[in-house]
Each structure stands twice: as structure tokens, then as C-alpha cells.
Amino acid sequence: MPLTEAGIYDAALRLIDEDGVEALTMRKLATELDANPMSLYHHVPNKEAVLRGVTRMVGAQFRTVTLEDAPWPERIRLLAMDFRTLAHRHPELMAYSFSHQPDFIQPDDPFWTALTAIVAAAGVPRSEVSEIAALMVAVVIGVLAAELNGSLHQWSTLKSPGLDDGEDGDGDADRDSPDVVPEGPDQDHMFRLVMDTLITGLESRLTVDRDGRGAGL
């Protein structure tokens, strides 16, 4: 079967999902494809190009349920949850992309196209749509990166000075016991909390803008 870029990216994604980005080499990729390593270079110049191609391929496969008639907060929550699902489907690749490929989201990506459309539908001025969407992406990616690399779980188990002084009775005593391992957060709940906070903030901003315009009339 002849080599193609799409076939190379598919094979690379399988290897990344199994062993991580660092373990991927052109030689391993060639073995996975049952091909001569040198033949890969007729299609992709190096590993970095493979990673970019794989990331673009996964991004192009993003799908979300279309709810044009639903309120914009519901649409944006669904979009974010679907993006999170994609990140957890390919955690190794997405964690790498979040930290090493700042341009992994392109203007024609389905996720960005849907996000900017929702932000515009919310009433954000056209001149600010990209800025607001970019800030939302930055927050969501930051949370997802913390989920994928374990930081969110670690931070959530840190004690807060002044809040572990026995106010909650026996529960605090249990947490102080060396035999009790602190549980991490319900990450689904925390992600919903993040989205609620973003949406509430945007709603407040839009209200202020509308009131300001109304006062100027």
C-alpha cells in the first residue's frame, strides 16, 4: 500500500496515543507503516512536520452538536465540553500541542469557527470577537493542560492556610490523618465551574456595555 501523508499521520497518532510524543521517532513510524524510513521523507521533512500534521488532522476532526436556536451560554458550554472530550481522547498529543504549538488553532479550524460565531451571537462587538474568543481559549486550554499533566489534581490537594483549623469538625481531623489520602477534585465539576465563570464574566461585560451605550443616548 503506497505511503500517503494521511496514512503517516494516522500511524503517528496511534504511536503517540500509545507511548507519547517523546517516544515517536521517524524510525518507529516507518516500522509501524512497514516502510523504509527514508521513504517517509518524500512526504514529511521531519518529526516536527509530522506532529504539526497530526495536530491539524485531529483539529479538523473536531465535531460538536449544532444548536443554533439555543441560548449562547448553552452553545458555548457544549462547545467547550466537546473540545475537552477531544483533548482527553488524545491526551499525549493535545498536552504537547498546548505547550509547544501556539499556532495549533487556525482560523479555519471547526472549533475556532464555531467559537467565534457563538461569541458574535452573544452580542460582542465585531472588533472584539477575536480577542474575547482568544481569552476563552487561553483559559480553557490552561485548565485542560492542568488536567492532563496532573497539576490540577495536585493543586486541589494543597491545604489552605487558615481554612484547616477545625471549622468543619471531624472532617478536618480526618484530612489531617496520615492514613487519609486527599481526594482530588471532581474535574468534570471544576470544568463546568470554569465555564460558568467565563460565561458570567462575559454576560456582565455585555450588560455593562449595553448600559453604557444606553446612558449615552
N, C-alpha and C positions, 0 to 999 in steps of 0.2 A: 504494500500500500504506500503510495507516494507521500512524502512529507508535505505538510502544509503549516502555515502559521497557526491556524486554528487548532490543528492537531497537536502542535507543540505546546500551545498554551493550555490545552485540556490536560495533557500529560503533566505539565509543570504544576498545575493546580492540584492534581492528585498527590503529587510528591510533597507539595507544600502542606496540604491538609494532614498528611501522614507524619511528616518529620520536621516541618518548619522551614522558614525561608533560608536560614543559615545552612541547612543541610543540602539545599539544592545546588547542584553543580551541573555544568553542561555535559559532563561525562555520565552522571547519573540519569540525566534527562535522555541522553542518547540510548542508554541501556533500557530505559522504560519504553522507548519507542522502537527498540530493536533496530537501531540505525547507527551508522558510523558517526562518531562525534563531530568530525569535520563537516559532515553534510548539513548539520544544523546551522552552520554559519552562512549557508546560502540563503537562509530565511531570516535569521536573527543574528545581530552582530555580537551580542554578549549576554550575560546573565541579567544585567540591568534592563536591557531591552525586553527580555523575556518577562521580567517582573512587571514592567510597565504594560506590556501586552496583556498579561493575565489580569492585572487590576482593571484595565479598560474593559476586558471581556466580562468580568464579574459585574462591574458597574453597569454595563449595558443590559445585563440580565435582570436588573432591579425591576421589580413589579410591585404595584400597590393597588388596592381596591379603589376604583374611581367613585367618588361621592360628591359630584359637582353640586348637588342640591343640599348637601349637609352644611351646617354652620362651619366656618373656617376653623375654629378650635378643634372640632372633631376630626376634620380632614388632616390637620397638621399632626395631631396625636397619632392617627393611623399611619401617616407617612413616616413619622419618627420610629414607631414600633416596627414597621416593616424594614426600615433601614437597620435597626438593631438586630432583627432576626437574621438579616443578611450577614451582619458582622459576626454573629455567633455561629453562623453556618460555615464560615471560613475564617476562624479567629486568627490563625497564624498570618494569613495574607493581609487581613484588614488591620491588625495591630502594626504590621510592618508599614503598610500604606499610610496609616495615621501619622507615623513618626518620621517616615523617610520620603514620602511623596506628597508634598504640599499641593501639587497640581493634579492629584488623582481624581478630583471632581472637575469636570469640564463643562462648559456652557451647554452642551447638547446631551449631557447625561440625564437619564429619566428622572433621577432623584432631584437634581438641581432644577430641571424644568418644572417638575411638579411643585417643589417648594416655593419657587419664585411666583408661580401662578397663585398659590394659596395666599402668600404674603400680600400680593397685589389685591386679591379678592377681599382681604381683611380691611382694606382701606388705606394701606400705607402709600404715601405719595410715590409716584413712579421714580422720582430721583433717589429715593431711599430704599427701594425694594432690594437691590443687591446688597446694600450694607446690612439691612436687618436680616436678610437670609444668611449672609456670611456669619453674622454673630450667632445665629441659631445653630448653624453647622458647627461652629467652633465649640459651643457649649456641649452639644450632643456628642461630638467626637471626643471631647475631653472626658466625658463621663464613660463613654464606651471604651476608650483606651484604658481607663482606670479599672473598668470591669474585667477587661481581657487580660491585663497584666497582674491582676490581683491587688492593686493598690487600694481600690475601693473597699474591699473586704478588710484589708489591713488597717486602714484609717478608721473604719467604723468600729473597730475593737479598742481603739485608744480611749483611755479614761479621760474625762473632762474634769480638770481641777475645779473643786467647789460643787460639783454635781454628784460626787460619790461619797457623800458624808452621812449616809444612812437615812436620807429623807424618804426613801422608798421602803424602808423596813427590811424584812428578811431578804428581799430580792437583792439588795446591795451586799448583804453578808454572803449570799451565795456567789455573787460575782467575784468577791474578794477571795474566795476559797481557791487554793492552788489546784484543787481537783476539778474545778469547773473551767471548761474551755469556752471563752466568749464566743457567742454565735455571731456570724456575720449578718449583714443586713438582708432583708428581702429585696434583692436587687430589682425585681420587677416593680415593687412598690416605690423604690427610690427613683427609678427611671420615670415612673408616672409623676412623681413629685417634681422632678426636674422639668418635665413638660408643662405641668400645671403652673410652675413658677414662671417659665418663659412666656406662656400664654397670658397669664395675669399681668405680667410686666408690659407686654405689647398692648393688651387691652387698655391699661392705664395710660400708656403713652398716647394711644389713639384718642382716648377720651379728652386728655389734656389738649391735644392738637385741635380737636373739634371745638372745645370750649374756647380756646384761644381765638380761633377763627371767628366763632360766633360773637365774641366780645368786641372784635374789631369791626363788626358790621354796623 
